[in-house]
Amino acid sequence: MAQLKTMRLWLWIAVVALGLFAGAGYLLLRANNQTATASTGFGGGTYKLVDQDDQPVDQTIFDGHPSILFFGYTHCPDVCPTTLSEMANWFESLGDEAKIFTAISSPWTPKGTHPKS
């Protein structure tokens, strides 16, 4: 009988600890979501890039529609072409619904990439 009371006590302690842990996690996630905005959320921020015509490009290219930005290595034999092929398949499978998306592919090298290089 004493073992049953001890086990019940430990189970209640575990339930309270789990509740406190879940509550703390909820509060932390809720606080992060309240402070995130379109400019500071995932992928948000300020971008200063140049396009293939050496024209400036900034974060406003993402305003008003869902966008996909892919940074691929210029000397990437496997993953980059496969990912671009998968993106093309996504757009093909979406059909006319794909028109709301903007897909941007940007080459990248460790030394930096410029349209004239």
N, C-alpha and C positions, 0 to 999 in steps of 0.2 A: 504494500500500500504506500509506503514511503517513497519507493522508486517511482510510482505513478505520479505522486505530487511533485517530485523533483523534475521528472520529465515534462510535466505540464508547465511548471515554472520556467524551464529553459525554452520551451516552445513559445510561451508568451513573451519572453525576453527577445527571442528571435523575431517574432512578429513586430514588436515595437521597434527594434533596430531596423528591420526592413522598411517599416513605415517611415521612420526618420530619414533613412537613406533615400527612399523614393521621393519624399517631400522636398529634401534638399536638392535633389537632381531636377525636380520640376521647377523649383524657384530659380535655380541657376540658368536653366534653359529659357525660362520665360524672361528673365532679365536680359539675356543675350538677344532674344528676338525683339525686345522693345527698343534696344539701342541700335539695332541694325536698320539701315535704310538702303535705298536703291544704290546709293553711292558708296556705302561701306559694307554692304552684305557680301556674300560669296561672289567673287569675280568683280566686285565693285571697286571703284577707285578712279584715279586719273591716269589716262594713257596718253602717251605722246609717241606716236609711230609715224612712219611715212609709207605711202602706198607705192605701187610699182611705177607710178609716174612722178615720184619724189614729191608728192603733195602731202601736207600734214593730215594726220588722222588722229582723232581723239575719242573719248568715251561716248560722245554723242551718237556715234554710229550704232550704238546699242539701244538708243531710246525708242520707245514706242512699239517694240516687237521682240519676240523671243529671238535670241541669237546664239550661234555656236561659234566659238573662237578656238581654233586649233593651232597650237604652236608645234611645228614639226622640225626636226633636225634636217639640215640640207643634205647630209650624208647619212641617211637612215634607210638601210636596205630592206628592213622587214616590217617593223611596227607602223611606221608612218604611212607607207602606201596602203597597208591593210586597213588602217583606221580611216583613211580618206575613202577607200572603197566601201567600207561599212557605212560611212556618212552618205555616200551617193546612194547606197541601197535604201537607207532610211528615207531619203527624199523621194526616191522612186516609189517606195511602198506607201508613202503618204499621198502621193498624187497631187491633186490641186490644193490639198490642205498644207502642203509644204511651202506654198507661196508666202505664208506669214512669217517664215523663218528667214534669217539672214545667216549665211555660213561664210566665215572668214578663215582663210588658211594663211598662216604666216610662217615663213621659213625662219629658222633660228640656228645660229652657230655660236659656239662659246666665245668667239671674238666679236660677235655682233654681225648683223646682216643689214646691208644697205642696198637699195635698188641698183646703184651704179657699180656694186662690187660683183 
